[in-house]
């Protein structure tokens, strides 16, 4: 999929397509931050369900059918994240970049490398 031209599509263009989809169906009236965050939580639950009861090994080696189901759920999660970000005027790329800087300070490499402890336990 790395050569797929759709991957080069920018986040802004994708958001515009998504907003057009919503507008064409007159659904913006339902897209309050509350509703979008609740829909997002539901979709994350559906993503989690795809991995429920799998072993670590099974979760890393999905069948083609399971992989596609996870792909679809990830798309649903991304759709609601993008709609919520747009509704709240948050640039998701900038937000992630800023958060990476915060996390770099919370999790210095020399203390955090190779463990999963929370920053307060380092």
N, C-alpha and C positions, 0 to 999 in steps of 0.2 A: 504493500500500500504506500510505501514511501514515495514512489514515483507518481502517485495519483495526483493529477492537477488540482483536484478539489482541496488537497492539503495546503496548497499555496494560498487559498482563499483567506483573506484577512478576517480578523475577528470583527472589525467594523462592518465589512460587507455581510458577514454572517448575521450579525445583529440586525442589520437593515432588512435582510430577507426575513428574519424572524418577526420583526415588527410589522412588515407588510403582511405576513401570514396572519398575525393577530388582528390587524386592522381590517383585512378583507373579510374576516369572520366576525367582526364587531365584538371581540373578546376583551379588549383593553379595559372595558368597564369592570371586569372581574379581577384584574391584575393589580390588586393592592399589595403592598409589601407583606401584609399578614397572609393573604391568600397564596401569594407566590412562595413564601417561606414554608407554609404548610404543604403545598404541592411538592416542593423540593424535598421536604422530609419524607413524604410518601414515596417519592421516586428513589430516594436513597434506601428506604426500607426494601423496595423491590430489588434494588441492586444487591443489598445484603442477603436477601432471600436466595439469590442465585448461588451464593457460596455457603449457605447454611448447611451444616452437617457434612461438608466436604472435609477431607483431611488436608493438611498443608500441601502435600504432594498433589492431590487431586485439584486443588485450587490453582496450582501453577501449571497444570497440564489439562486444560479444558478440551472437551470434544469440540468439533467445529460448530455443532448446534449450540452448545452452551456458550461458546465464545461469542457467537452472534447475538445470543440473548443478552449477554453482559454488555456487548457493544451498544445494543439498543437502549439498555437501561442507562448506560453512561451518557448517551445522547440526550435522554430525557432529563437527567440531572443537569447537564450542561445547558440545556434550553432554559430551565427554570433559574439557574444561576445567572445566566445572561439577561433574562427578563428582569430579574430582581436588581441586578447591578444597574441596568438602564433606568429602571423605575426610580432608583435612589441616586442616580447620577454619579455612579462609582465606576471608574475605569478599572476593569478587572486586571489588566496587565500591570497597571501602575500599583494597584492594591497588592498583587502578588509580589511584585518587585520590592515594595516597601516592607512587606511581611518577611521576606527572605532576609532583609537587612536586620530586622528585629530578631529573627530566629538565630542569625549568625552571632549576635551579641549574647543571646540566651544560652546558646549551645556552642561554646568555643571548641574548636576541633580537638585540642589537646585534652579536653575533659569529656567530650561527648562521643568521640570516635569509638565505634564498636559496641555501644550499649544503647538501650532503649529507655534509659531513665529520664524522667521529667527534669527540666532545667533546675527546679528547686531541690532536686535530690543529687545533683552533680557535686 
